[in-house]
Amino acid sequence: MKITTKEFSIKTGILESTILSIVNCKTDITYEIANMLAAYFDNSINYWINLQTQYDNYLKSVVNSGK
């Protein structure tokens, strides 16, 4: 499925700049964003929060492995 960030922004109600920041690992998925993504993809808010948590844990493990 191909979709531009602008189209995704319109469909989800998430600002395009926020989408780009998330994709570029500059912004975390917040509860508000998780809620919008869950509504669009018809899944749970916890799914998105858990993905963010897993990514955060991965980053910590990468940093810690360098010590």
N, C-alpha and C positions, 0 to 999 in steps of 0.2 A: 504494500500500500504506500503510494507516494503522496505526500501532503507537504505543503510549504509551512513554515512557521507562522506565516500570516493567516493561512487557512485554519491551522490548528488553533491559533489564538481566537479567531472568530468563533469556531465551533465550541471551544471550551470556556471562553470568557477569561482566559489567562492572558495577561499582557504579552505581546510578542517579545518584548525585551526580557521579561521574566523567563519565558521559554528558552530563549537563547542563553541566558545566564545559567539555567539549570543544565542545559545540554553541554555547555562549556565548563561545567563544574565550578561555577563561581557563586551559585546560589543553591541552598538546600531546598528540598521539598518540604514546605511548611504544612501545617494542618489545613490551612485555607486552600493551598494548592492541591493537597491530597484530596480534599473534598471535591474540588472541581474535576480532577482527573478521575476519581471514583465515579462521579456522575456521568462523565463522558464515556468511560470504558465499562460502565455497569459492573463495577467490582467494589471492594471495600476501601474505606479510608485507611484501615490498618495495613492493607497491601502496600500502599505507597509509603506510609510511615516506616514499615518494616524494610522496604527497599532502601530508604534513606539511612536507616540504622545500620543495615548490613554494609552499605557503602562507607559509612563513617567508621565502622569497625575495621573494614579492610584498610582504609587509610591509616588508622592507628597501628595496625599490624605491620604495614610497610614501613612506617616511621620507626617503630620499635625494632624491626629487624635490622635496621641500619646502625643500631647502637652497638 
